Amino acid sequence: SQQGEEDPQALSIQEGENATMNCSYKTSINNLQWYRQNSGRGLVHLILIRSNEREKHSGRLRVTLDTSKKSSSLLITASRAADTASYFCATGGIQGAQKLVFGQGTRLTINP
Amino acid sequence: DAGVTQSPTHLIKTRGQHVTLRCSPISGHKSVSWYQQVLGQGPQFIFQYYEKEERGRGNFPDRFSARQFPNYSSELNVNALLLGDSALYLCASSLETVQETQYFGPGTRLLVL
C-alpha cells in the first residue's frame, strides 16, 4: 500500500500561476522527497527535506514539512508550460527500512 | 558524468517467459534500488542492494530476484511472467542509503502479452 497520499490527484492552472500540491503520510519518517516525472519517463529529484527541517527552497520550488500533521506541501511559483508533469512525494527511512515509499502522484497541467 | 542507465528501454515478452533487466548506477554510487511503476500509479519498491548485499525487499513474489555485481551494477530478474508484470521498471542509485537523494534511470518498459 502507498504511504504517501497526494492531493489533488490532478491540477490544471494557467501559466504564471502558483501550483500547490500536498502529501500526507502515515508513519514516522527520516526524510521526505519530491520527484517529477514527465510522460512515464524516469523520475527527477526535486527536493529532499529531513524530518528535523520545516521548509526548504530550490529556485521556484518551496517545500514544507509538518511532522505533527504528517504532511508536506510542494509549491511551484510562476508556473511554466515545462512544469507540466506528474509530481510524487516519497517518504524515506521509515523505521530503518531501506526504501522509498511513493504516493500516487499529482498530475499537473500548465495551460499556456 | 553519466547518469543512471538502464537496458533495454523497451521489452515485449509473453506469459511464462523470463526477463532480465539491467542497471548501471552513477559512478561512485554503491546503492541500487529497483521499483515497479504500473500505469497511473506511483513506483512500488522491489529491492535495494548496497555493497552487493540485499538490504531491503518489497512485497513482491519470489518470481522477482535481483543481484548486484562488484562494479555496483545490478540485474533484476523476473520469472514466469504474468500479464500483471507489465510496467515501467525503474532503477535508482545513491551513495549509500535512501536517506539521500535517489537518482533514477529512464526505466525499462516491459509489456507482457
Interface residues (C-beta under 8 A of the other chain):
Chain A: Q2 G4 N30 N31 Q33 Y35 G40 R41 G42 L43 V44 H45 L48 F88 A90 G92 G93 A97 Q98 K99 L100 V101 F102 G103 Q104 G105
Chain B: V4 S31 S33 Y35 L39 G40 Q41 G42 P43 Q44 F45 Q48 Y50 R55 G56 G58 L88 L90 A92 T97 V98 Q99 E100 T101 Q102 Y103 F104 G105 P106 G107 R109
